[in-house]
C-alpha cells in the first residue's frame, strides 16, 4: 500500500517537525530516565518546562491554523459512542497490563494490595508525564511505590530502565513492520531508520547486560573508583541498578510473559487509535492506527506544553496527512483521541493523588541498594 505524501501546505512542516522530534528523542532518551540523584524541580526541569510550553504553543497554532471549528464540532457530535466507550475500556485494560508487567519485572510474590499499589503508581506516573512537560512520572512512580512496598528504590529504578529498553525495542520492530509493509514517504523512513538503530543498540545493550553485566561490573568497579569526585561511584551505582532491574530477564520462563505483555500493550494502544478512527468515520487500515501511535509516542517524548496540548493534536494531524486524511477530519480525530487516551489517565491519576494523600517529595532521590 502506498501512502500519500504530505504535500501542499503541510509538506515542509511535516518534514521539519517529524525529523526534529525523532532526532530529539535520541538526544534525550537517557536524560529522561530517572537517575540516582534527581531533584524534582531544578533548573533543568524549569528549562524543559519553558521549552515545552513554547513548542506546545507553536504546535497549537500549526494544528488549528485554517480549521473550520463548525466542521470540527459537527464531526465530533456524530462520533460513534459505542466505539468511543470501547476505546476507553481498552485504555483501562492497557494500564492494567502495564502494572502487571511491572509486577513481573520486580519478581514479587502475588499480593493484591501490592498490585493495587503498582497500578496506582502507573496511573500517577502517566498523569505527571501528561500534565508536566518535564516528564517527572518516573520519579513519581519510584517515590510513590517505594513508600508503600518493601522494595528498594534501586529495584524500582532498574525495572524502569528495563521498561524503557523493552518499549524502544517494541517500537523499533513496529517501525520495521511499517517500513516493510507500506511505501512510506521519505520524511518518515529517514528518521525512522535512525530510531531502528536506537532500537538495535537497546537490544544489544540488554543482551550484553544479561550475559556479561555482572562480570563487567566486578572488573570495572576498581577502575571507576579512580575517577575524580563521586563520578566513579555514580556510574557504578547506575550499572548496579540497571543489572538489578534486568534480573527478571535472565530466563525464558520469566521474560516470555514480559515480552508478551509488552507487545500486547503496543497492540492495545494501536487498537484504541483504530477504534477512534472508525468513531469519526475515517476509513483507514489498522496500519494507519499503528503509524499514528508511533508518531505520537516518539513525538511526545521531548518536553511539550502542559497536558501535551497542541503537540498531541499536531502530531496526529501530521500522521494522518500521510494517509491523505483532510486536516479538519484529522484534527477532530486528534481531539477525540486525546479525550479517550489521555483524560482517563489524568482523572484517575489525580484521584490516586488525592485519595492516597501523597505529596511530591522535596528531597533528592537517593537510591539505596
C-alpha positions in Angstrom: 0.0 0.0 0.0 1.3 3.4 -0.9 0.8 6.3 1.5 0.1 9.7 0.1 3.0 12.0 0.6 2.4 15.0 2.7 2.0 17.7 0.1 0.9 21.3 -0.2 0.9 23.4 2.8 1.8 20.5 5.2 4.9 19.1 3.5 7.5 21.5 4.8 6.1 21.4 8.3 5.8 17.6 8.3 9.4 17.0 7.3 10.9 19.6 9.7 8.8 18.7 12.7 8.8 14.9 12.4 12.6 14.8 11.9 13.0 17.2 14.8 11.1 15.0 17.2 12.7 11.8 16.1 16.3 13.1 16.5 15.5 14.9 19.7 14.3 11.6 21.2 17.7 10.1 20.5 19.3 13.0 22.4 17.0 12.9 25.5 16.4 9.2 25.8 18.8 8.8 28.7 18.2 12.3 30.0 14.5 11.4 30.7 15.4 8.2 32.6 15.4 8.5 36.4 18.9 9.0 37.7 20.3 8.1 41.1 20.0 11.7 42.2 17.5 13.9 40.6 15.8 16.9 42.1 12.1 17.2 41.4 12.2 20.9 40.3 15.7 22.1 39.5 17.0 24.4 36.8 17.0 21.8 34.1 13.3 20.9 34.9 12.3 24.6 34.7 14.2 24.9 31.4 12.3 21.9 30.0 9.0 23.4 31.1 9.8 26.6 29.3 10.9 24.8 26.1 8.0 22.5 26.2 5.5 25.3 26.6 7.0 27.2 23.7 6.8 24.1 21.5 3.2 23.5 22.6 2.1 27.0 21.7 3.7 26.7 18.3 2.1 23.3 17.8 -1.3 24.5 18.7 -1.0 27.3 16.1 0.1 24.8 13.5 -2.6 22.3 14.3 -5.6 24.7 14.4 -4.5 27.0 11.7 -7.1 27.3 8.9 -9.5 24.8 10.6 -13.3 25.3 10.5 -14.5 25.0 14.1 -18.0 24.5 12.8 -17.0 21.4 10.8 -14.9 20.2 13.7 -17.8 20.3 16.1 -20.1 18.6 13.5 -17.7 15.7 13.2 -17.3 15.3 16.9 -21.1 15.4 17.5 -21.5 12.5 15.1 -18.8 10.3 16.6 -19.9 6.7 17.3 -20.5 6.5 21.1 -20.0 2.7 21.3 -16.6 2.8 19.6 -15.6 5.6 21.9 -16.7 3.7 25.0 -14.9 0.6 23.8 -11.8 2.7 23.3 -11.9 3.9 26.9 -12.2 0.4 28.2 -9.2 -0.6 26.1 -7.2 2.2 27.7 -8.1 0.9 31.2 -7.1 -2.7 30.2 -3.8 -1.4 28.8 -2.8 0.3 32.0 -3.7 -2.8 34.0 -1.4 -4.8 31.7 1.4 -2.3 32.2 1.1 -2.6 36.0 1.1 -6.4 35.8 4.2 -6.3 33.6 5.9 -4.1 36.3 5.0 -6.7 38.9 6.7 -9.4 36.9 9.8 -7.2 36.4 10.1 -6.8 40.2 9.9 -10.5 40.8 7.4 -10.1 43.7 5.1 -12.8 45.2 1.5 -12.1 44.3 -0.4 -9.8 46.6 -3.5 -7.9 45.6 -2.6 -4.9 47.7 0.8 -4.7 46.1 -0.7 -4.9 42.6 -3.0 -2.1 43.5 0.0 0.0 44.6 1.8 -0.7 41.3 -1.4 0.2 39.4 -1.8 3.4 41.3 1.9 4.2 40.6 1.4 3.7 36.9 -1.6 6.0 36.8 0.2 8.6 38.9 3.3 8.4 36.7 1.3 8.7 33.5 -0.7 11.6 34.9 2.5 13.5 35.7 4.1 12.7 32.3 1.0 14.1 30.6 0.5 17.2 32.6 4.1 18.3 33.2 6.5 19.0 30.3 9.5 17.8 32.3 8.3 14.1 32.3 8.5 13.6 36.1 6.3 10.5 36.1 9.1 8.0 36.5 10.4 9.8 39.6 6.8 9.9 41.0 6.4 6.2 40.4 9.6 5.4 42.3 8.7 7.6 45.3 5.0 6.5 45.5 5.7 2.7 45.3 8.8 2.7 47.5 6.8 4.3 50.3 4.1 1.6 50.2 6.0 -1.6 49.3 9.1 -3.3 50.7 11.1 -2.8 47.6 14.3 -0.8 47.2 14.5 2.3 45.0 17.3 0.5 43.2 15.0 -2.3 42.1 12.3 0.2 41.0 14.9 2.3 39.1 16.3 -0.8 37.3 12.8 -2.0 36.4 12.0 1.3 34.8 15.3 1.1 32.8 14.2 -2.3 31.6 10.8 -0.9 30.7 12.3 1.8 28.6 14.5 -0.7 26.8 11.6 -3.0 26.0 9.5 -0.2 24.7 12.2 1.1 22.4 12.7 -2.4 21.1 9.0 -3.0 20.6 8.6 0.4 18.8 11.7 -0.4 16.7 10.1 -3.6 15.5 6.8 -1.8 14.8 8.6 0.8 12.7 10.4 -2.1 10.8 7.0 -3.6 10.1 5.6 -0.3 8.8 8.6 0.3 6.6 8.3 -3.2 5.2 4.5 -3.2 4.7 3.9 0.3 3.5 5.5 2.6 1.0 6.3 5.4 3.5 7.4 8.9 2.4 11.0 9.9 3.0 10.1 12.2 5.9 9.1 9.0 7.7 11.7 6.4 6.5 14.8 8.5 7.0 14.2 9.4 10.7 12.6 6.0 11.2 15.9 4.3 10.3 17.6 6.4 13.0 15.1 5.0 15.5 15.8 1.5 14.3 19.5 2.0 15.1 18.5 3.1 18.6 16.3 0.0 19.0 19.1 -2.2 17.8 21.5 -0.6 20.3 19.0 -1.1 23.1 18.6 -4.8 22.2 22.3 -5.4 22.1 22.8 -3.5 25.3 20.2 -5.6 27.0 21.8 -8.8 25.8 25.2 -7.6 26.9 23.9 -6.8 30.4 22.3 -10.2 30.7 25.4 -12.1 29.5 28.3 -10.2 30.9 26.9 -7.4 33.1 27.9 -8.8 36.5 31.4 -9.8 35.3 31.9 -6.4 33.7 30.7 -4.6 36.9 33.2 -6.6 39.1 36.0 -5.7 36.6 35.1 -2.1 36.2 34.3 -1.1 39.8 38.0 -0.7 40.8 38.7 1.3 37.7 35.6 3.5 38.2 36.8 4.2 41.8 39.7 6.1 40.4 37.6 8.7 38.7 37.6 12.2 40.3 34.9 13.1 42.8 31.8 11.0 43.0 31.7 10.1 39.3 33.0 6.6 39.8 30.5 5.8 42.5 27.7 7.3 40.5 28.5 5.3 37.3 28.9 2.1 39.3 25.6 2.7 41.0 23.8 3.2 37.7 25.2 0.0 36.4 24.3 -1.9 39.5 20.7 -0.7 39.5 20.4 -1.5 35.8 21.6 -5.0 36.4 19.1 -5.4 39.3 16.2 -4.4 37.1 17.2 -6.9 34.4 17.1 -9.9 36.8 13.6 -10.7 35.5 15.0 -11.3 32.0 17.6 -14.0 33.0 15.4 -16.9 31.9 12.9 -17.5 29.2 10.4 -18.7 31.7 10.4 -15.2 33.3 11.0 -13.0 30.3 8.5 -14.6 27.9 5.4 -13.2 29.7 7.1 -9.8 29.9 7.6 -9.8 26.1 4.0 -10.9 25.6 2.7 -8.1 27.8 4.9 -5.6 26.1 3.6 -6.4 22.6 0.1 -6.7 23.9 0.3 -3.2 25.3 1.5 -2.0 21.9 -1.3 -3.7 20.1 -4.0 -2.4 22.5 -2.6 1.2 22.1 -2.9 0.9 18.3 -6.3 -0.7 18.7 -7.5 2.3 20.6 -6.3 4.6 17.8 -8.1 2.3 15.3 -11.4 2.4 17.2 -11.3 6.2 17.3 -10.6 6.3 13.5 -13.8 4.4 13.0 -15.7 6.5 15.5 -15.1 9.7 13.4 -15.7 8.0 10.1 -12.1 7.8 8.9 -11.7 4.8 6.6 -8.1 3.6 7.1 -6.3 0.3 7.7 -5.0 -0.8 11.1 -1.5 0.1 10.0 -2.6 3.7 10.0 -3.6 3.4 13.6 -0.2 1.9 14.4 1.5 4.7 12.4 -0.3 7.3 14.5 0.8 5.5 17.7 4.4 5.6 16.6 4.3 9.3 15.7 2.5 10.2 18.9 4.8 8.2 21.2 8.1 9.3 19.6 7.0 12.9 19.0 5.7 13.3 22.6 9.0 12.2 24.2 10.5 15.7 24.1 9.2 18.3 26.5 5.8 19.7 25.4 3.1 22.0 26.8 1.2 21.0 29.9 -1.2 18.3 29.1 0.6 17.8 25.7 -1.9 20.3 24.3 -1.1 21.2 20.7 1.8 18.8 20.3 -0.5 15.8 20.6 -3.0 17.2 18.1 -0.5 18.4 15.6 1.3 15.0 15.6 -2.0 13.2 15.0 -2.8 15.5 12.1 0.7 15.1 10.8 0.5 11.3 10.9 -2.9 11.1 9.2 -1.8 13.6 6.5 0.4 10.8 5.2 -2.8 8.8 4.5 -4.5 11.6 2.7 -6.9 12.5 5.5 -8.2 16.1 5.4 -7.0 18.4 8.1 -10.4 19.2 9.6 -11.3 15.5 9.9 -7.8 14.6 11.3 -8.0 17.4 13.9 -11.4 16.1 15.0 -9.8 12.7 15.4 -7.0 14.1 17.4 -9.4 15.9 19.8 -11.4 12.8 20.4 -8.4 10.6 20.8 -7.0 13.0 23.3 -10.1 12.7 25.4 -10.2 8.9 25.1 -6.5 8.1 25.5 -5.3 10.7 27.9 -8.2 12.1 30.0 -8.9 8.8 31.9 -5.3 8.6 32.9 -5.3 12.2 34.1 -8.5 11.8 36.1 -7.5 8.5 37.8 -4.0 9.8 38.4 -5.5 12.9 40.2 -7.8 10.5 42.1 -4.8 8.4 43.3 -3.0 11.6 44.3 -6.0 12.9 46.3 -7.1 9.6 48.0 -3.6 8.4 48.8 -2.8 11.8 50.3 0.6 11.5 48.7 2.9 14.6 48.4 5.7 15.1 46.0 9.0 14.9 48.0 11.2 18.0 48.1 14.3 16.0 48.8 16.7 14.5 46.3 16.0 10.9 45.2 18.6 8.8 47.0 18.6 5.3 45.6 19.6 2.7 48.2 20.8 -0.7 47.3 
